[in-house]
Amino acid sequence: MGTDFKLTTEQTQGKVPVTIIHLGGWLDTKSEGQMVDAVQKAKDNGAKFVLLELSNMDTITSAGIRSMQKAYQILTPKDNAYKTAYLKLCNAPAQIYQVLGITGFLANVPMYESMQDAIDSFQE
């Protein structure tokens, strides 16, 4: 376990095209910009739906939560907030899930136990 941050991106097809961003290590002040940039780049390249896959995350700080909130804002049209989930999460380790739950972030962004369940849940 270290402070290294890892980010990879892939495309998959469910009911709709989904961009999956795999996050690993520490999502903190040093890495929040990379995560936000990856979401912005995905949107700029035509992605409408993004899944953050968290199975390899060790730690998330308040800056990491802020980066996820920015991702939500990038992807969610203001007139469609709370209607359609454009950002979803999956496979969070217990400690990450607990932090996301305590902050209230999971009230707006759904969390799934499997990547396939999350992919299947996206729809227009």
N, C-alpha and C positions, 0 to 999 in steps of 0.2 A: 504494500500500500504506500503510495507516494503522492506527491502533489502534481504529478504529470497529468496533463489533460490530453485526451484523445477524442477526435471527432472524425467520423467517416459518414459519407452520404451514399444512399442508393435509391433507385426508383423501383417501385413495384406496382402491380395492377391488382386492385380489388374490384369492387363495384365501380370505383373511380380510380384514377391514377393517384398514388400516394408517394410522397418523398419521405424516406426514413432517414433520420439523423441519429446515428449511434453515438452516444456520449460515454466517456469513460474517464476515470480519475477524479480530479477535483474541479467542480464548476464554481469558480470564485472570481474575485476581482481581476486576476490575471487572465482568465479564460472567458469571461462573459462576452467580451467583444467578438471573439471567434464564433461563439454560438449564435449571437445575434446576426453577425455577418453571414453565417451559413443559412440562416432562415431567410434573410433578406435576399441573398443570392438565389435561393430556391424559388422564392416568389417572383423575382425578376426574370427567372427562366421559365415562368409559367406555372409553377406549382400552386395549387389551390389548397391542398391538404397536406399537413406535415405531422409525422409521428416522431416523437422523441423517444428513442429506445434507451433505457437507463440501466440495463443490467450490469454494466461494468463501472458504474459510478461509485466512488468511495465517499465523497463528501460534497455537500452543497451548502454554500454560505448565503447570506442575505444578497450578495451580488449575484449569485447564481439564480436565486428566486427572481431577482429583478430582471435578469436576462430572459427568463421564461415568460415573465409578464410582458416584456418588450416583444418577444416572439408572438405571443397571443395578440398584441396590438397590431403587429405587422400583418398578420394573417386574417384578422377578424374585421370585416367592414362595420363601421359604427352603427349602421342601421340594421345590422343582422346579429348584433351581440346577443347572446343568450338564446339564439334560435338554432343555429347550426354550429357544431364544433369543427373548426378548421385545424385546430391543434389538439393533439391527444398525446398521452404518455403511456408507456408500458414497461413492464419488467423492473420496476423500481425495487432495489434492495430495501429491507425493512427500515433501516435508518433514514434513507432518503424519503420513503413513503411517509414516515412519521413527521419529518420536517415539513413536507408539502402539505400534509393534513393540518398540522398545527397552524401554519400560516394562512389557511383558508384557500390556498391556491386551487385545491381540488374541487372547490365549489363551482368553478367555472370551466375547468379543464378536466375531462374524464381520464381516469387511469384504468388500464387493463392489465390483467395478469399474464396474457400472452400476446405476442406480436401479431399472430394471425387473427385473434379476436379483435384487436384494435384495427387492423387493416380492413377486416370485414365490416366493421361498424361505420366506416366513412361512407357517406352518400350525399348526393346533391340535395 
